[in-house]
């Protein structure tokens, strides 16, 4: 039995990695051929980046919600439902509100300016005119922070159901599935069912604040799986065997998804049912193979305490929350360069990460912002001490 205060270093690292992958994903979206996926659309695009986006999108947030379910179960076990909800409001609700107030106006104005910049001789005056028409308020959306809204809804639903949820997921069937090589298929079937409600058979992104129950249902499957992992945390070593073979299968299923998506995009006016169903199946199987593979690899290679790993885990939440303005500022001047899309994406990412890390190091880690995001102030220099067991930091997201 794990000690009650033991820190799950591997899952800390996995959750952080999924957040950082979000920065990599968004550094590429400006150069994708897909419409309306980022604030800017560079004239130079790449189908290779389309494939990269589809692959990352298939598993990044699903894996993140698995970790969120795991740490939600941990937190509610130790604090009860009231303490759990208080923590979630502080760690999820407050960053969501602050992020909307600070970042949305800047990003939307940059988006409109970039649109006019490639079409009009006087982009700045056109943007000012757009603002005078009051269109900024009418266009408001949850941005990249929509995942926090989904997570808050799931936590709100899980709090009163926690005893029943834990009881159901603690049963032997869950542990038997963990030990089975067919586990990705079982969970993939559940996800396949939720993807049938999506527009193209991949996980949709909400663009409004109203609850999207089909999207909530899709992510609830991953959240519940993570909750069950906590209930069977003593069985986590069973997943160490999963790893590279699962990741190889995920890549194979991604190729199926890409081909099926291409068929759907070729004729969007009519539903291509074979392509749609293939997209659902490929996405579901790719997501769960990646989840089991990543959990196995992180348990194998990142279970030991590490000051560098801890520092990156602490900083990942901040990096993901504030990366869009930094990326947009870097991407705007790149729009005028006829360089390959892949090179632009790499340049944007390579410049953004050091800037974001520096902002965390000097303005967040030991300040009140660090208290909001991580539950406490940390020393500027990373340490590996008894503080590794700090619940507030581990259950921050």
N, C-alpha and C positions, 0 to 999 in steps of 0.2 A: 504493500500500500504506500502511495506517495505521501510524503509529509504534507500537512495542510498548507504550509507556507512555501512549498517548493515552487520555484519559478520554472515555467516551461519555455526554456530558451529557444528551442527549435521553432515553436509556434510563434514566439515573439518575432523571430527572424523571418518566418514565412509571411506573417501578416505585413511586416515592414517591406518585404520584397514585392508584394503585390501592390502596395501603395507606390513604391518607386517605379514599378512597371507602368503605372498610370502616367507618370511624367514622360517616360519613353513613348508610350502610346500617343500622347497628345503632342509630342514633338513631331510626330509623323502625320497627324490628321490634316494639317494644313496642306499637305502634298498628296493626299489621297484623291482618287477620282470620285469617291462617294460624296454626294452633296450634303450640305447642312450638318457636318459632323464637328465643326470647329469654328472659332470666331473669325478666322481668316481663311481665304482660299488662294493659295499661291498659283500663278499661271502655269507653273511647272508641276506636273503630277506624275505619279508612278503606280503602275499595277502591282509592283513588288511590295510597295507600302500598303496597298489594299490587302494583300495576303497577310502581311505582318499584323495589320490591325485586326483582321478577322481571327487570326490565331490567338493574339493576346486577349481580345474581347471574349473569346469563348470560355476562358478559364480564370481570368484575373479576379473579377469581382465574385464569381462563384467561390473561388478559394478563399477570398477575403471574408465572405459571409460564413463560410465554414469555421474560420478562426473566430469570427464574431460570435457565433453560436456557442463555441467552446468556452470563450471567456465570459459570455453572458451567464452560462450555467455555473461557472466558477464563482462569479460575483454574487449571484443570487443565493448560492449555497452558503456563502460566508456572511452575507449582509441581510438576507431576507428581501422580500419584494419591495419594501419601502426604501431601504437603502439602495437597492438596485436601481429603482426609478430615479431617485435623487441623483445618483451617479451618472445615469444616462442623460438626464437633462443637462447636467453640468458639462459633460464631455462631448455630447453630440449636439444638443439643442443650442447652447450658447455659441459654439464655433459656427454652427449653421447660420444663426442670425447675424453674427458679426461679419461673416464672410459675405453674406448677401448685401449688407449695408455698405461694405467697403469695396468689394470687388465687382459687383454687378454693374454699377454705373460706368466704371472705367472700361471693363471688357466690352460692354455693349457699344459704347461710344467708339472704341477702337475698331470694333467690327464694322460699324457703319462707315467710319472714315476709310477703312481699307476697301470697302465695297465701292465707294465713290472714287477712291484714289486711282483705280485702274479703269474707270469709265468716264470721269468728269475732269475738266480742266481746273475746276475750283472746288476741290474735295472738302476743304475746311468749311467754306461758307455753306455748302450743301449739307454738311453734318450739323452745323449750327441751325440751319433751317429745319432739319429733322427734329432737333431738340425742341425748337420753339413750337412745333406742332404737337408736343406732348406725347410723342411716340415712345419715349424711353420708358415711361410708366406702363404703357399698354403692352410692351413687349417683355415684361419681367418673367423670368423663368428660374428654376433652381440651379442652373449652371451645372458644373461638375460636382456640386454638393448634393445632388439628388440622392446619392447613395446614403447620406446621413438621414434623409427623410425616410427612406425605405427602412433603414435600420431602426430608427425611432419607432416606427409603426410596429415592427416585429417585436421589439422589446416591450412595447406597451401591451401587445397581445400575449406575449410569453409570461409576463409577470403574474397574472391571476391563474394561468394554466400551468405554472411551474411544477407543482407537485405531481399532477397527472402526466405532464410531459416527461418528467424525470422517471416516473414509475414505468411508463410505456417504453421509453428508450433504454431503460436499464435491464430489460428482459433478455434472455439468452439469444433470441433471434438476431439481435443487433451484433453481439459478439461473434456469432457464427458467420455473419456476413463479412465482418472484418477479416476473418481468417480465410475467406473464400476468394479464389481468383476471379470469380464471376461477380464480385461486389460492384465494380464499375457498371456492369450490365444492368444489375438490379436498380441501382440509383439512376442510371441513365434512362431506364424506362419511365421512371417518375418524372424526370426532367423533360423527356420527350413529350409527355402529356401536357406539360405546362407550355412548351414551345409551340404547340399547335395553336395557341391563342395569340402568338406574335405575328407581326406583319410579314416578315420574311423567313421565319423559322429560327432566327437568332434572337438573343435577349434584347428586348427593346429598351430604349432610354426615355424616361418620362420628360416632358417639356412643360409641365404645369405642376402646381402644388396640390392638386386634388389627388386623393388616393387612387392609384392604379392597381386594382385588385389582381389583375392577371400577372402584373410584374411582381407584386407582393407575393403572390402564390409561388412564382418561379423561384424567387430568392428564399422563400420560407423552407423549401426543400433542403437547400444548402445549410441554412441556419439550423434546422432541426438535426441534420447530420452532425454538425459541429457540437450541438448540445449532447447528442448521443455519444460522441467521442469523449466528452468530459465524464459522462456517466460510466464509461468503460476505459478510463485513463490508464488503469493498470494493464490493459491489453494493447496499449500503443506499440509495444515492441513487435507485435504481429505485423505491423505495417512497414517495418524496416526493410522487409524483403521486397516490397514494392519500390520501384525506382525507375531505372532507365528503360526497362521493357515497356512499362506503362507510358512513359513519355514518348517512346517510339510509336506506339499505337496511337497516341494522341495526334502526332504529326500526320500519320496516315489518314485518320478521320478528318483532319483539317483539310487535306487535299480534296476529300469528297465534298466537304462543305463549300470550298471555294468554287469547285466546278458547278455545284448546284446553284449557288448564289449567282454565278455568271449567267446561267440559263434563266433565272428569274429576272435579272436586271435587263436581259435582252428584250423581254416583252412584259413590262410591268403592268400593262393594261388588263392582262388576262392571267388568272391564277394558273400557274404550271404546277399541278398537284404532285407529279413525280419529283420534280425539282424541289418543291417546298418540303415534302416529306423527307427527302434525302438530306436537305439542310437541317431539319429538326433532328434527324438521327445522327448526322455527323457532328453537329454542335453538342448534343447531349453526351455522346460517347467520348468526344474529344475533351469536354469539360471534366468528366469524371475520371478519365484515365490520367489527365494532368493532375487532378486533385490527389488521387492516390499515389501517383508517382512523386509529386512534390512533397507530400507528407512523408513518404518513405525516405527520400533523399535528405530532407531537412532533419528528420529524426536521426539519421545516420551521421550526418556531417556537422550539424549545428546545435547539438544538444548540450555541449559544454559551455560554461560561462566564459564570456569574452568581453573585455571592456570596449573594444572597437565595435563588435556586433551589438552590444547594448546601446552604444551611442547612436548608431545608425537606426536602431529600433526606436529609440526615443525621438529622433529627429524626423522620422518618416511621415508622421501625421502632419506636421507643419509643412514639410516639403510638398506633400500632395495638396494641402489646402490652398497654398499661395502660389503654386507654380504657374497657373495660367497667365497672370499679368506679366511675369518675367518672360515666359515663352513668347507672348504676343509682342512685347517690346523688342525681342531679338528677331522675331520672324518678319516684322514690318519692313526693315531695311533689306532683308534678304529677298523680298518680293521683286526687287529691281535687278537682281543678278540672274543671269541665264545658266546657273549652275544646275547639275543634276539634283533631282528631288531628294535622293538618298543622302547626298552630301549636305544639303541644307538641313535635313532632319538631324543628322549627326552633329553638325555645328551648333544648332540650337540647343540640343541636349547637352553637349559638352560644355557650353558656356553657362547654361541655366543651373546645372547641378552645383558647381562651386559657389555661385551667387546665392542659391537657396541655402546651402550648408552654412555659409558665412552669416546669413541673416539669422538662421537658427542659433548659431553659436554665440553671437554677440547681442541679439535682441530678444531671444525667446528662452533659451535654456535656463537661465538664472533669473528670470523676470516673472511678472504676473501672468504673461502669456503662457509661460511654461506651466504655471499652476493650473490654468484652464485646460491645457491640452494633455498634460501628463499627471495632473493631480498634486504636483509639488514642484518646488524649485530644485533643480539639480546643479551640482557644481559645474562650472564651465569645462573643467577637465574631466573626461570620463573616468570612472572608478569601478573596480570590481570588488565590492565589499558586501557586507551583510545586507546592504540596501538592494541587492539583486532580488530579494524576496518581496520587495515593496508591491503590495497589491494595487495601489492606486495607479502606478505606472503601467503595470501589465494589463490591466483591464481598461485602459484609457479609451480604446475605441471598440 
